[in-house]
Amino acid sequence: MPTGLGPATLKQDSNVVSVQASCAVRQTQPGDYDRMADLAGQLGYECTGEEIRKRLSDMQDTNHYAVFVAELVGSQIMGWIGAHVFRSVETASRAEISGLVVDEGARSRGIGKTLLDAVEVWARSIGCCAISVRSNVKRDRAHQFYTNNGYEHVKTQMEFHKNL
């Protein structure tokens, strides 16, 4: 993985992916799962730490998946981000952010940007030339966040879901 991130650093051997101010971004650890579930709940995705553990157990291949947490120095996890490689017949492979959440009491402090930077470094390191994210139409603040960080709104679509 590359090491040049400007204000951030990448240290694979110490498991620290990015450091900015007093926020460290690192790979997940088993003790993180309950807090990650709490944060997912803040976005309306109710789940348990055990469910997070099971899902992450299927996402161990770092050439296809990245999941990082942001931890304030001397504090608990304040956010997490997940991404995967998206492949399709009709478009070139790209990284896609599958989830990003920062604790509602800690937003607008640069934590989300630090998480975004970590995933972008991961995406470049595995050869992705683009990254995308889907965001619920009602999340205006998130849309502004992505626009402010160089993402361009390219499509509005509907999502359909069927339980199997």
N, C-alpha and C positions, 0 to 999 in steps of 0.2 A: 504494500500500500504506500502511496506517496506520503512524504513528510512535510512538504511546503504548504502551509495554510495561512500565511500571514500571521495574524494575531493568535491563531489557534495552533496547537501542536498535535502530532499523531504519534503515539507510543504504543506500538502493538504489544511489546513484551510486558508492559505494566497494565495493559487492558484499559488504559485511558485513551480515549479517542480525541477529545477536544477539551481545551480549557479556555474559558473567557471570563475575565473578572473573577467572581467567586463561585462560578458554576462549572462543574466538571461533567463532561459527557463521557459515558463509558458503556460497554456492553452490559447486558442484563445479568443478574445473579439471582439465585433462588430466593433470597430474602426480599427481592423487589416485587414479587408477583402480587401480593395483596395490595400494595400501594398502586401498582399499575392498574389493577382492577378498579380501585377507588377512582382513579383519574379517568378511566374509560367511562365510568358511571357519570362523571360530570358532563360528558358529551351525549349521554342518553344510552350508552351501551353497557347495560348492567351485566356484570359477570363476576366470577370469583377468582381468587388467586389460583386455585386449583385448575380452573379452566384456562387461565393464562399459561400456567405451567404446561398443560397438555398441548396447547397450541404451539408454544415455543419449542416443545420437544420435536415437532415436525418441521421446524424452521432453522435447523442447525447449519445448513450448508451456506457459508458466507459468500459463495459465488452466486447465490440466488436470493438470499434474505439478509436483511440487516435490521436489528432492533437495538436501539440505544436508549438509555435513561439519562436525564439531567439531574444532578444532585448538587444542591447548594452546600458549600463547605460547612461542615458541622451541623447539617440539617438533613431532612429527608428528601426523597425524590420529589422533584417539582414538575416533571414532565417526562414524556417518552415519545419516540418516533419509531415507526415500522415502515419498511420498504421491501420491495421485491422486484425481480426482473420480470417485466411484462413482455411476452412474446406473442406475436400473432402472424398470420399468413400475410396480411396486407400491409403491415408496417414494420419498420426496423425495430429491433429490440430496444427497450428503454427501461430505466428504473421508474417505478411508480411508488409514491408514498401511499401506504395503506392506512396509516393513522398517525396523527400528531395531536398531542394534547399537552397543555401547560396548566397547572393548577390555577383555578380562577382567581385565587388571591395573589398570584405571582406573575400575572401576565404583564406585558409591556416592559419587561426588564431585560430583554435580550435572550431569554432562555430558549424561546422558539427558534430564533435565528441561529443560535448555537447548535441546536438539534438539526436544523435544516442544513447547516454547513457540514455537519458530520455525515449525513446521508449523501450529500453531494460528493464529498471526498470518497466515500465508499463506492458510489456509482461510477465515478471516474476510474477508480482503481480496478474495477472489473470490466472496464471497456465500454461503458454506456456513454453515449454522446448526447443524451437527453434525459430529462426527468419530468414526470407529470404527477399531478395530484387531482383528485376529485374532491369536491367540497359541496356539501348540502347547500342548496339555493338560499336557505334562510340564514346562513352563517356569514353575514356581511363583514364582520370584523376579520374573519379568517380570509375572506377574499381580498380585503385590503392588505393584510399581512403578506399574502403570496405576491400580489402585485408589487408591493414595496420591495420585495426580494427578487425581482426580476422575472417572475412568472407571468405569462401572457394568457389571458382568457381566450381559448381557442374554440370552445364548443359548449353548447348547452344541450343536455339530453335528459331523457327519462330513464330510470332504472327499473327493471322488472325483476321480480323475485318469486320463486316457487319452492316451497318446502318439499323435500324428498323423503 
